[in-house]
């Protein structure tokens, strides 16, 4: 007759306990190591956002009350600053700035993506002086944006600017009109297209050369190799570069401010509009503009990541990694049933 002997529960270690303890210890260690970063992010990111939301619900209360006394300070107005932005007297200025911001983002980033991809393909080829070309590409990106705006203001000068000399026409680039948008797009493309080119170049350099050699053996020509090999493999780096440029262009301020000037409807962006309100000491409406721009940036980034699948933080790569096999249970962890 078979008898069953059980190992005492005090000596049996279930497979879940050590693993959970290790996970808890690792989680505490990770939390303690990341806590300084979270504190800094809370101070420099979360607190300004909350402060801006609060400030956007107040307005300066400078004037006279019903008794004729001067009243100073702030007054709680709730969502009035937001309703005034969309439907008030300055609504047309907001929608114009919103259109300009969106126009610059879509057109400039599209052109920069195409030029950056072309620059990366050229710099990826082996030719004499390739290192010099790669170093020279960094020059526009290294120049401060304000200095770049002054440089292009001299190029687009209406009297003796190089642009008008080449075109043999006198175009007033820095005045109201569509040509002001063109000037901003040209200057922004010159400065930031190398950024996309360098990021895409980094993605191209990790593609194994054997893939292209196998494609040549199979008879694939250059365009087919680019469409079926290069683009799919460089897509993660390209999408991250485009996302960074989208977020950067949505908050464009210094380039149109220096190149075209303030209070120009043809080039005024949302950041310029908020800055103008802050200069007039209207901190409530300025905070409302800033928070609306923040929501716009968040929505654009979320839609970009969800629709195009940009793996910004490496989540997809982590999910594709194979899991470690489970360890087999030891005989001491099982019931012993001798014959």
C-alpha positions as CSV (number, residue, x, y, z in Angstrom):
1,X,0.0,0.0,0.0
2,X,1.4,3.3,-1.1
3,X,1.9,6.0,1.6
4,X,2.1,9.6,1.1
5,X,4.5,11.7,3.1
6,X,4.4,15.5,2.9
7,X,7.3,17.7,3.5
8,X,6.6,20.2,6.3
9,X,5.4,23.5,5.2
10,X,8.2,25.3,7.0
11,X,10.8,23.6,4.8
12,X,8.9,23.8,1.5
13,X,9.5,27.0,-0.5
14,X,6.9,27.6,-3.1
15,X,8.2,28.8,-6.4
16,X,6.3,32.0,-6.1
17,X,7.7,33.3,-2.8
18,X,11.4,33.8,-3.7
19,X,10.4,35.3,-7.0
20,X,7.9,37.7,-5.5
21,X,10.5,38.7,-2.8
22,X,13.1,39.3,-5.4
23,X,10.7,41.4,-7.4
24,X,9.7,43.4,-4.4
25,X,13.3,44.1,-3.5
26,X,14.1,45.0,-7.1
27,X,11.1,47.3,-7.2
28,X,12.1,49.1,-4.0
29,X,15.6,49.5,-5.3
30,X,14.4,50.9,-8.6
31,X,12.0,53.3,-6.9
32,X,14.7,54.5,-4.6
33,X,17.1,55.1,-7.5
34,X,14.5,56.8,-9.6
35,X,13.0,59.0,-6.9
36,X,15.5,61.9,-7.3
37,X,14.7,62.0,-11.0
38,X,10.9,62.0,-10.3
39,X,11.4,64.8,-7.7
40,X,13.3,66.9,-10.2
41,X,10.7,66.2,-12.9
42,X,7.9,67.2,-10.5
43,X,9.7,70.5,-9.7
44,X,10.5,71.5,-13.3
45,X,7.6,70.0,-15.2
46,X,4.6,69.1,-13.0
47,X,4.7,72.2,-10.8
48,X,4.9,74.7,-13.7
49,X,1.9,73.0,-15.4
50,X,-0.2,73.2,-12.3
51,X,0.9,76.8,-11.6
52,X,0.0,77.7,-15.2
53,X,-3.5,76.1,-14.9
54,X,-4.1,78.0,-11.7
55,X,-2.9,81.3,-13.2
56,X,-5.1,80.9,-16.3
57,X,-8.2,81.1,-14.0
58,X,-7.2,84.5,-12.7
59,X,-7.0,87.9,-14.2
60,X,-5.4,91.2,-13.2
61,X,-7.9,93.4,-11.4
62,X,-6.5,96.8,-12.0
63,X,-9.1,99.6,-12.1
64,X,-11.8,101.3,-10.0
65,X,-14.5,99.7,-8.0
66,X,-18.0,101.1,-7.6
67,X,-16.9,103.5,-5.0
68,X,-14.1,105.0,-7.1
69,X,-11.2,103.4,-5.2
70,X,-8.3,101.8,-7.1
71,X,-8.4,98.0,-7.0
72,X,-5.3,96.0,-7.5
73,X,-4.4,92.3,-7.4
74,X,-5.9,89.2,-9.1
75,X,-9.5,88.2,-9.5
76,X,-10.8,84.6,-10.0
77,X,-12.5,84.4,-13.4
78,X,-12.8,80.7,-13.9
79,X,-12.8,79.7,-17.6
80,X,-13.4,83.2,-18.9
81,X,-9.9,83.5,-20.2
82,X,-10.4,80.4,-22.3
83,X,-13.8,81.5,-23.6
84,X,-12.3,84.9,-24.5
85,X,-9.5,83.1,-26.5
86,X,-12.0,81.1,-28.6
87,X,-14.9,83.5,-28.9
88,X,-13.8,86.9,-27.5
89,X,-12.5,90.0,-29.2
90,X,-9.0,88.4,-29.7
91,X,-10.4,85.1,-31.1
92,X,-9.3,86.0,-34.7
93,X,-5.8,86.5,-33.5
94,X,-5.8,83.2,-31.7
95,X,-7.1,81.3,-34.8
96,X,-4.5,83.0,-37.0
97,X,-1.7,82.0,-34.6
98,X,-3.1,78.5,-34.5
99,X,-3.2,78.3,-38.3
100,X,0.4,79.6,-38.6
101,X,1.7,77.2,-36.0
102,X,0.0,74.2,-37.7
103,X,1.1,75.4,-41.2
104,X,4.8,75.8,-40.1
105,X,4.7,72.4,-38.4
106,X,3.2,70.5,-41.3
107,X,5.1,72.1,-44.2
108,X,8.5,72.6,-42.5
109,X,8.7,69.2,-40.9
110,X,7.6,67.5,-44.2
111,X,10.4,69.3,-46.2
112,X,12.9,68.7,-43.4
113,X,12.1,65.0,-43.4
114,X,12.6,64.6,-47.1
115,X,15.8,66.6,-47.1
116,X,17.1,64.9,-43.9
117,X,16.5,61.5,-45.4
118,X,18.3,62.4,-48.6
119,X,21.2,63.9,-46.6
120,X,21.5,60.7,-44.6
121,X,21.6,58.5,-47.7
122,X,24.3,60.6,-49.2
123,X,26.4,60.7,-46.0
124,X,26.0,56.9,-45.6
125,X,27.8,56.2,-48.9
126,X,31.6,55.7,-48.9
127,X,33.3,58.6,-50.7
128,X,36.3,60.8,-50.2
129,X,35.7,63.6,-47.7
130,X,32.7,61.9,-46.1
131,X,33.9,62.9,-42.6
132,X,34.2,66.5,-43.6
133,X,30.7,66.5,-45.0
134,X,29.3,65.0,-41.8
135,X,31.1,67.6,-39.7
136,X,29.9,70.5,-41.9
137,X,26.3,69.3,-41.6
138,X,26.5,70.0,-37.9
139,X,27.2,73.7,-38.4
140,X,23.6,74.9,-39.1
141,X,22.3,72.8,-36.2
142,X,25.0,74.2,-33.8
143,X,24.3,77.8,-34.6
144,X,21.9,79.4,-32.0
145,X,18.4,80.0,-33.4
146,X,18.5,83.7,-32.7
147,X,21.8,84.1,-34.5
148,X,20.4,82.0,-37.4
149,X,17.4,84.4,-37.5
150,X,19.7,87.4,-37.8
151,X,21.7,85.7,-40.5
152,X,18.6,85.0,-42.6
153,X,17.3,88.5,-41.9
154,X,20.4,89.8,-43.6
155,X,19.9,87.3,-46.5
156,X,16.3,88.3,-46.9
157,X,17.0,92.0,-46.7
158,X,14.8,93.9,-49.2
159,X,17.5,96.3,-50.4
160,X,20.7,94.3,-50.8
161,X,19.9,90.8,-49.5
162,X,21.4,87.8,-51.3
163,X,17.9,86.3,-51.9
164,X,16.7,89.3,-53.9
165,X,20.0,89.5,-55.8
166,X,19.6,85.8,-56.9
167,X,15.9,86.3,-57.8
168,X,16.5,89.7,-59.5
169,X,13.4,91.0,-57.7
170,X,12.8,93.1,-54.7
171,X,10.7,91.0,-52.3
172,X,9.8,92.4,-48.9
173,X,10.4,89.1,-47.1
174,X,10.0,90.5,-43.5
175,X,6.7,92.2,-44.1
176,X,3.1,91.0,-44.0
177,X,2.3,88.4,-46.7
178,X,2.8,84.8,-47.6
179,X,6.4,85.5,-48.4
180,X,7.0,85.9,-44.7
181,X,5.9,82.3,-44.1
182,X,8.2,81.1,-46.9
183,X,11.1,82.9,-45.3
184,X,10.5,81.3,-41.9
185,X,10.2,77.8,-43.5
186,X,13.4,78.2,-45.5
187,X,15.3,79.4,-42.4
188,X,13.9,76.6,-40.2
189,X,14.6,74.0,-42.9
190,X,18.2,75.1,-43.3
191,X,18.8,74.9,-39.5
192,X,17.0,71.7,-38.5
193,X,17.1,69.4,-41.6
194,X,20.6,68.2,-40.5
195,X,19.1,67.1,-37.2
196,X,16.9,64.6,-39.0
197,X,19.7,63.6,-41.3
198,X,22.0,62.7,-38.5
199,X,19.4,60.7,-36.6
200,X,18.5,58.8,-39.8
201,X,22.2,58.3,-40.5
202,X,22.6,56.6,-37.1
203,X,19.7,54.3,-38.1
204,X,21.3,53.5,-41.5
205,X,24.6,52.5,-39.9
206,X,23.1,49.6,-37.9
207,X,21.6,47.9,-41.0
208,X,23.7,44.9,-41.9
209,X,25.4,45.2,-45.3
210,X,24.7,41.5,-46.0
211,X,21.0,42.3,-46.6
212,X,21.8,44.6,-49.5
213,X,24.2,42.1,-50.9
214,X,21.6,39.4,-50.8
215,X,19.1,41.7,-52.4
216,X,21.6,42.5,-55.3
217,X,22.0,38.8,-55.8
218,X,18.2,38.4,-56.1
219,X,18.2,41.2,-58.7
220,X,16.7,44.0,-56.6
221,X,17.5,47.4,-57.9
222,X,18.3,50.6,-55.9
223,X,14.7,51.8,-55.6
224,X,13.4,48.4,-54.6
225,X,16.2,48.1,-52.0
226,X,15.3,51.5,-50.6
227,X,11.6,50.8,-50.5
228,X,11.7,47.2,-49.1
229,X,14.9,47.3,-47.0
230,X,16.0,50.8,-46.1
231,X,12.7,52.4,-45.2
232,X,11.4,49.6,-43.0
233,X,14.6,49.2,-41.1
234,X,15.2,52.9,-40.6
235,X,11.6,53.6,-39.7
236,X,12.1,53.6,-35.9
237,X,14.9,56.2,-36.0
238,X,13.0,58.3,-38.7
239,X,9.8,58.4,-36.7
240,X,11.6,59.5,-33.5
241,X,13.4,62.2,-35.4
242,X,10.1,63.5,-37.0
243,X,8.4,63.4,-33.6
244,X,11.1,65.5,-32.0
245,X,10.8,68.0,-34.8
246,X,7.0,68.1,-34.6
247,X,7.2,69.0,-30.9
248,X,10.0,71.5,-31.5
249,X,8.1,73.3,-34.3
250,X,4.8,73.5,-32.4
251,X,6.5,75.7,-29.9
252,X,8.4,77.8,-32.5
253,X,9.1,81.3,-31.2
254,X,12.6,82.7,-31.6
255,X,13.1,82.2,-35.3
256,X,10.0,84.1,-36.5
257,X,10.3,86.6,-33.7
258,X,13.8,87.5,-34.8
259,X,13.4,87.1,-38.5
260,X,10.0,88.6,-39.1
261,X,9.3,90.5,-35.9
262,X,6.5,90.7,-33.3
263,X,2.8,91.4,-34.0
264,X,3.1,90.2,-37.7
265,X,-0.1,88.2,-38.5
266,X,1.7,86.3,-41.3
267,X,4.2,84.7,-38.9
268,X,2.7,85.0,-35.4
269,X,2.6,81.7,-33.6
270,X,0.9,80.6,-30.4
271,X,4.1,81.0,-28.3
272,X,4.5,84.5,-29.7
273,X,0.9,85.3,-28.8
274,X,1.3,84.1,-25.3
275,X,4.6,86.0,-24.9
276,X,2.9,89.2,-26.1
277,X,0.1,88.8,-23.5
278,X,2.8,88.3,-20.8
279,X,4.6,91.4,-21.9
280,X,1.3,93.3,-21.4
281,X,1.2,91.9,-17.9
282,X,-1.9,89.8,-18.8
283,X,-0.6,86.7,-17.1
284,X,-4.0,85.0,-16.9
285,X,-4.6,85.0,-20.7
286,X,-0.9,84.3,-21.3
287,X,-1.1,81.2,-19.0
288,X,-4.3,80.1,-20.9
289,X,-2.5,80.3,-24.2
290,X,0.4,78.3,-22.8
291,X,-1.9,75.6,-21.5
292,X,-3.8,75.4,-24.8
293,X,-0.5,75.0,-26.6
294,X,0.5,72.3,-24.0
295,X,-2.7,70.4,-24.8
296,X,-2.1,70.8,-28.5
297,X,1.4,69.3,-28.2
298,X,0.2,66.4,-26.1
299,X,-2.6,65.5,-28.6
300,X,-0.2,65.7,-31.6
301,X,2.4,63.5,-29.8
302,X,-0.2,61.0,-28.7
303,X,-1.8,60.7,-32.2
304,X,1.6,60.5,-33.8
305,X,2.7,57.6,-31.5
306,X,-0.6,55.8,-31.8
307,X,-1.1,56.1,-35.5
308,X,2.5,55.7,-36.8
309,X,3.7,53.6,-34.0
310,X,6.8,55.5,-33.0
311,X,8.7,53.4,-30.4
312,X,10.0,56.4,-28.4
313,X,10.8,54.7,-25.1
314,X,11.6,51.2,-26.5
315,X,8.4,49.5,-25.3
316,X,8.0,47.5,-28.4
317,X,11.6,46.3,-28.4
318,X,11.2,45.2,-24.8
319,X,8.1,43.2,-25.6
320,X,9.8,41.4,-28.4
321,X,12.6,40.2,-26.2
322,X,12.3,36.4,-25.4
323,X,11.3,35.6,-21.8
324,X,13.5,33.5,-19.6
325,X,12.4,29.9,-19.2
326,X,10.8,28.9,-15.9
327,X,13.0,26.9,-13.6
328,X,11.8,23.3,-12.9
329,X,10.6,22.6,-9.4
330,X,12.9,20.7,-7.1
331,X,11.8,17.4,-5.6
332,X,11.6,19.0,-2.2
333,X,8.8,21.2,-3.5
334,X,6.7,18.3,-4.6
335,X,4.8,15.7,-2.7
336,X,6.9,12.5,-2.3
337,X,4.8,9.4,-3.2
338,X,7.0,6.2,-2.8
339,X,5.7,3.0,-4.2
